[in-house]
Amino acid sequence: MCVEKWKISYTQGDLNDRRQVREALAYQNYLGSPTAIQSKAVDTMQGKDCDVLLDEPMRPETGQCCLGDVVPFDGNASYLVVKKKSLFPKPAPSAVSEPSYLLDNVLALKRNAIFISNWTDDDGKTILPAPDQVDCGVLARELGLCGTYWKFGSEIAILALQVKQAHKPTWLDSGLAFFWYAAPHRGEWGLTRSLETGQPRMREWMLPKQAGAFAVVEYWKRNVAQDCDLRTENLSERYWKSCAKEIRP
């Protein structure tokens, strides 16, 4: 059982060993999840190879998404970040004059729900530049997009969404990822974990990928200024030490 295996790393593992840190983080996310999510996570892990699950988070099924508390949204801008070729798998028209036309493209993404963020920290302070100025590498690190590998010059799409209500993310939404952060002290939002500092960073929510859940109101295209390789093996020593200290100060 994965939970039992990861519990050993959490309680007595060698936190200088990065794999054991990852297992401990996964177990911490289990502990920080509501009881119903813990139960569903255990059911989901039945028969799975724990090492494979740790290395390759699963793609959640529709029934595993958006199970967190419903949160009325205050109308502030929220952003979806996605590779442009995922948004436009076929050659796109030369001009996209109305962002609202992109709704069908978002609904066609190969995922069952979407993460959004308003780019503010836990205290509500905006911590990233405007979408037309933000550095893609910094954005990926602050959003906690572990596994990201964006080559220099590739195009990233940023969409501003109009949202009436959202869901607090759960561990199931993340695919049971170790790098996700449960934020058990918050009921109104989740928090990303910075892949640079290892610290909780930006508010985030989940949206079901269905018509009526949101509208696209603005669109930007950004080019990656330099290679961005955030695969697990490339995370910094600072990240691992910070996470280890969080588990056992």
Secondary structure, 3 states (H helix, E strand, C coil): CHHHHHHHHHHHCCCCCHHHHHHHHHHHHHHCCCHHHHHHHHHHHCCCCHHHHHHCCCCCCHHHCCCCCEEECCCCCEEEEEEHHHHCCCCCCCCCCCHHHHHHHHHCCCCCEEEEECCECCCCCECCCCCCCCCHHHHHHHCCCCCCEECCCCEEEEEEEEECEEECCCCCCCCCCCCCCCCCCCCCCEEEECCCCCCEEEEEEEEECCCCCEEEEEEEEEECCCCEECCHHHCCHHHHHHHHHHHCC
